[in-house]
Amino acid sequence: MRLAINVDHIATLRNARKEFLPDPVAAAIAAENAGADGIVVHLREDRRHINERDVRLLREVIQTKLDLEMAATEEIIKIACEVGPELATIVPEKRLELTTEGGISVIDNISLLTDTINELHKYEIEVSLFIEPEISQIDASAEIGADFIEIHTGIFANCISEEEQFDELDRIRTAARHAKKLGLGVNAGHGLNYQNIKIFREIKEIDEVSIGHAIIAKAVMVGMENAVREMRDLIRFG
Ligand code: PXP
């Protein structure tokens, strides 16, 4: 199972001061140095974290694979075609959401998604559709020519009881197997963390997981002591 790192929240922190640091491009390079198999960024319509400069620079510097998460809108499709990520992951996007809240309904957006896939394919960009683990959505994804699906794991991540978690994991496993049988690549993501990732290793059909928040949160905490020590030493010893 490959690991793709979403660096959106490095940009969230940068934008909080409207300055230059921390830089998501530098974070992406650090992630690659640590063994990440790919870098993910979501260029949102409201540019709340990642901006066009980030996407274009990432395209220049990253050595692994760029996965551009995006809504299927004319503006963002145009940027994707210019930039040329290896993968475009199509997500539903709502202005007021804090993060992507669920998968896109392929069935309800057949014509929009077919056109989007065809356009991105013209530029040799593979396309993944972020969907719920439902057989009908997977069938529709295959029919309209998607290369990958990304299974939404947020419901699993938010399950409270073990029983609920078991049922949701079963849905994800069944979905992953079904998608593989149809020849689709299978990614998974949202809400995955240092605790719940272990159980995912058992689902052999998942090619790649996409993880952001838990890793950025951990990076801040494991870096805190070093950062304070460095400043304290500067103050004490110059
Ligand atoms: N996959 C998709 C499609 C997402 O929208 C997100 C959140 O940006 C992720 C994966 C990563 O989720 P998290 O930040 O919870 O790890």
Boltz pocket constraint, residues with backbone or C-beta under 6 A from the ligand:
constraints:
  - pocket:
      binder: B
      contacts: [[A, 6], [A, 8], [A, 42], [A, 69], [A, 89], [A, 91], [A, 99], [A, 100], [A, 130], [A, 150], [A, 188], [A, 189], [A, 190], [A, 191], [A, 192], [A, 210], [A, 211], [A, 212], [A, 213], [A, 214]]
      max_distance: 6.0
